[in-house]
Amino acid sequence: MYIPPQFEEVRESEILKIIENFPLAVLVCNNDGDLIANHIPLFRHSPSTYLGHIAKANQLHNIFPNGADALAIFSSENSYVSPNWYPTKVDTHRHVPTWNYQVVHMEGRLSFDYSNKSKLRVVGSLTKLYERLHFGDAEWKISDAPKDFMEQMLDSIVALKFDVKSVVAKSKLSQNRELQDFNSVKKNMQEQNRMHLFNAMVGIEKE
């Protein structure tokens, strides 16, 4: 990934925030020159391990029965940025449109687990994390569903583990703009209800 120095994201807390708020990763594997991409929610099990699951009907686990190197891409909110948002535009008009976004790339090793214990752990942890995040005390629990139904659902999936080898991240948030332009873009993010981008910009110190 191309990352100009001013856009490199090195804050672990911000990287984890991106992944937690936007867990649907694009998981890319190379199969003898053919790229295979899947959209799979992943969650952090340990600092170097992420877990998820795929449908048993997904051929990914059959294509790579012994695991595979993979790239997981997490993308945050994104937004078009108009030159009209820059107060300095009236001085020179030497501005062009751009795009603001945050993204995390993780390289790692993919493996699969067919045990009911692993599948239940993945589904239970993923469900608990995001039900509680979005619904609090009104969260849905696995125990709310009939036991035989859950057993049937678990039988139709395969657990997935992603062991992380390296992480790079990018926060392109108008850091290269003059202060008044930066603040104007931030204001427009709020007005357009791009609150993840707005909050990310609030977290950047501009002198």
C-alpha positions as CSV (number, residue, x, y, z in Angstrom):
1,M,0.0,0.0,0.0
2,Y,1.3,3.5,-0.9
3,I,1.6,5.5,2.3
4,P,3.0,9.1,2.2
5,P,4.7,9.7,5.6
6,Q,2.1,12.3,6.7
7,F,-0.7,9.7,6.3
8,E,1.0,6.7,8.0
9,E,-1.0,5.5,11.0
10,V,1.2,4.2,13.8
11,R,-1.1,4.6,16.8
12,E,-2.1,1.1,17.9
13,S,-5.3,2.5,19.6
14,E,-6.5,4.1,16.3
15,I,-5.7,0.9,14.3
16,L,-7.6,-1.2,16.8
17,K,-10.5,1.3,16.7
18,I,-10.7,1.0,12.9
19,I,-10.8,-2.8,13.1
20,E,-13.4,-2.9,15.9
21,N,-15.7,-0.5,14.3
22,F,-15.3,-1.9,10.8
23,P,-14.6,-5.6,11.3
24,L,-15.7,-6.8,7.8
25,A,-12.3,-7.6,6.3
26,V,-11.5,-8.3,2.7
27,L,-9.4,-11.5,3.0
28,V,-7.3,-11.9,-0.1
29,C,-5.3,-15.1,-1.0
30,N,-3.2,-16.1,-4.0
31,N,-3.9,-19.4,-5.6
32,D,-1.3,-20.0,-8.2
33,G,-1.7,-16.6,-9.7
34,D,-5.5,-16.4,-9.2
35,L,-6.5,-13.9,-6.4
36,I,-9.4,-15.1,-4.2
37,A,-11.2,-12.4,-2.1
38,N,-13.7,-13.0,0.6
39,H,-15.5,-10.5,2.9
40,I,-15.3,-11.9,6.4
41,P,-15.8,-10.3,9.8
42,L,-12.7,-10.8,12.0
43,F,-12.2,-10.0,15.7
44,R,-9.1,-9.7,17.8
45,H,-8.5,-12.8,19.9
46,S,-4.9,-11.9,20.9
47,P,-2.4,-9.2,19.8
48,S,-1.3,-11.5,16.9
49,T,-4.4,-13.6,16.3
50,Y,-7.8,-12.8,14.7
51,L,-10.7,-15.2,14.4
52,G,-13.7,-15.6,12.2
53,H,-15.7,-18.1,10.3
54,I,-16.8,-19.0,6.8
55,A,-19.6,-21.0,5.3
56,K,-18.7,-24.7,4.8
57,A,-19.9,-24.2,1.2
58,N,-17.2,-21.6,0.7
59,Q,-14.4,-23.4,-1.1
60,L,-11.6,-21.4,0.6
61,H,-10.9,-24.1,3.2
62,N,-10.8,-26.8,0.4
63,I,-8.5,-24.8,-1.8
64,F,-6.1,-24.2,1.1
65,P,-6.5,-27.3,3.4
66,N,-3.0,-26.7,4.9
67,G,-3.5,-22.9,5.3
68,A,-2.3,-20.0,3.2
69,D,-0.6,-16.7,3.3
70,A,-3.3,-13.9,3.2
71,L,-3.9,-10.2,3.3
72,A,-6.7,-8.9,5.5
73,I,-7.9,-5.3,4.6
74,F,-10.1,-3.3,7.0
75,S,-11.6,-0.1,5.6
76,S,-13.1,2.6,7.7
77,E,-15.5,5.3,6.6
78,N,-14.5,7.3,3.5
79,S,-15.6,10.5,1.9
80,Y,-15.1,12.6,-1.2
81,V,-13.4,16.0,-0.4
82,S,-14.3,19.0,-2.6
83,P,-11.9,21.9,-3.3
84,N,-14.9,24.1,-2.4
85,W,-14.4,23.1,1.3
86,Y,-11.0,24.8,1.4
87,P,-11.2,28.4,2.5
88,T,-7.7,29.0,0.9
89,K,-9.2,28.1,-2.5
90,V,-10.1,31.8,-3.1
91,D,-6.5,32.8,-2.9
92,T,-5.0,30.7,-5.8
93,H,-7.7,28.2,-6.9
94,R,-4.8,25.7,-7.1
95,H,-6.7,22.9,-5.4
96,V,-8.2,19.6,-6.7
97,P,-10.7,17.1,-5.3
98,T,-9.4,14.2,-3.1
99,W,-10.7,11.4,-0.9
100,N,-10.3,10.9,2.8
101,Y,-10.3,7.4,4.4
102,Q,-8.7,5.1,6.9
103,V,-7.5,1.6,6.1
104,V,-5.5,-1.2,7.8
105,H,-3.6,-4.0,5.9
106,M,-2.6,-7.1,7.8
107,E,-0.4,-9.8,6.3
108,G,-0.6,-13.2,8.0
109,R,-1.3,-16.9,7.8
110,L,-4.7,-18.4,7.4
111,S,-5.8,-21.7,8.9
112,F,-9.1,-23.5,9.5
113,D,-10.6,-25.5,12.4
114,Y,-13.6,-27.9,12.1
115,S,-14.1,-28.6,15.8
116,N,-17.4,-27.7,17.4
117,K,-15.4,-26.1,20.2
118,S,-13.6,-23.7,17.9
119,K,-16.7,-22.9,15.9
120,L,-18.8,-22.2,19.1
121,R,-16.0,-20.0,20.5
122,V,-15.8,-17.9,17.3
123,V,-19.5,-17.5,16.9
124,G,-20.0,-16.8,20.6
125,S,-17.3,-14.2,20.9
126,L,-18.2,-12.4,17.7
127,T,-21.9,-12.3,18.7
128,K,-21.2,-11.2,22.2
129,L,-18.8,-8.4,21.1
130,Y,-21.1,-6.8,18.5
131,E,-24.4,-7.5,20.1
132,R,-23.2,-5.7,23.3
133,L,-21.5,-2.9,21.3
134,H,-24.7,-2.1,19.4
135,F,-27.5,-3.2,21.8
136,G,-26.1,-3.3,25.3
137,D,-28.4,-5.1,27.8
138,A,-30.8,-5.8,25.0
139,E,-28.3,-8.0,23.2
140,W,-29.2,-11.3,21.5
141,K,-27.6,-14.4,23.0
142,I,-26.9,-17.7,21.4
143,S,-29.0,-19.3,24.1
144,D,-32.0,-17.4,22.7
145,A,-32.0,-19.8,19.8
146,P,-33.1,-23.5,20.0
147,K,-30.2,-25.8,20.7
148,D,-30.9,-28.1,17.7
149,F,-31.1,-25.0,15.4
150,M,-27.7,-23.7,16.6
151,E,-26.1,-27.2,16.2
152,Q,-27.4,-27.1,12.6
153,M,-26.0,-23.6,12.0
154,L,-22.6,-24.6,13.5
155,D,-22.4,-27.6,11.3
156,S,-22.7,-25.4,8.2
157,I,-19.6,-23.3,9.0
158,V,-15.8,-23.6,9.4
159,A,-13.8,-21.7,12.0
160,L,-11.0,-19.5,10.7
161,K,-7.8,-18.3,12.4
162,F,-5.6,-15.5,11.0
163,D,-2.1,-15.2,12.5
164,V,-0.8,-11.7,11.9
165,K,2.8,-11.3,10.6
166,S,2.8,-7.5,9.9
167,V,0.5,-4.5,10.0
168,V,0.5,-1.2,8.1
169,A,-2.2,1.4,8.3
170,K,-3.1,4.7,6.7
171,S,-5.2,7.6,7.9
172,K,-5.7,10.1,5.1
173,L,-7.5,12.9,6.9
174,S,-6.3,16.2,5.3
175,Q,-3.2,16.3,7.6
176,N,-1.3,17.9,4.7
177,R,-3.7,20.8,4.5
178,E,-3.4,24.3,6.1
179,L,-5.1,24.6,9.5
180,Q,-8.1,26.5,8.1
181,D,-8.6,23.9,5.3
182,F,-8.2,21.0,7.7
183,N,-10.8,22.5,10.1
184,S,-13.2,23.1,7.3
185,V,-13.0,19.6,6.0
186,K,-13.5,18.4,9.6
187,K,-16.6,20.5,9.9
188,N,-18.0,19.1,6.6
189,M,-17.4,15.6,7.9
190,Q,-19.6,16.4,10.9
191,E,-22.3,18.0,8.7
192,Q,-22.4,15.0,6.4
193,N,-22.6,12.7,9.5
194,R,-19.3,11.0,8.7
195,M,-18.7,10.8,12.4
196,H,-16.0,8.2,12.3
197,L,-13.9,10.4,10.0
198,F,-14.9,13.5,12.1
199,N,-13.8,11.9,15.3
200,A,-10.6,10.6,13.7
201,M,-9.8,14.2,12.6
202,V,-10.5,15.5,16.1
203,G,-7.9,13.0,17.4
204,I,-5.2,14.6,15.2
205,E,-3.3,17.5,16.5
206,K,-2.9,20.4,14.1
207,E,-0.7,23.3,15.0
